[in-house]
Amino acid sequence: MPLKTKIRDVRVKLSNRRTERIARRQLAAELASFATPAERAELDHMLGRHTPEETREIREILNQQDIDRLRKATVVGLYGR
């Protein structure tokens, strides 16, 4: 494979990864707006209509957001005394 082709392929892959990261950050920001228990329950109900494969990325983001909220609440609880 010629060097120019390899360089082009690497550039395309890097560009695609950047685009995917931006899209994931945007999705995470949109999902973060479902913050109350009622909103989360509604979102979980909607996700329940789809297969785990279809909702994998969304559930990963939601789980990470839950972990981050718990961690933040714990830190605030420890230092807020």
Beta strands, then each sheet from edge to edge (+ up, - down):
end
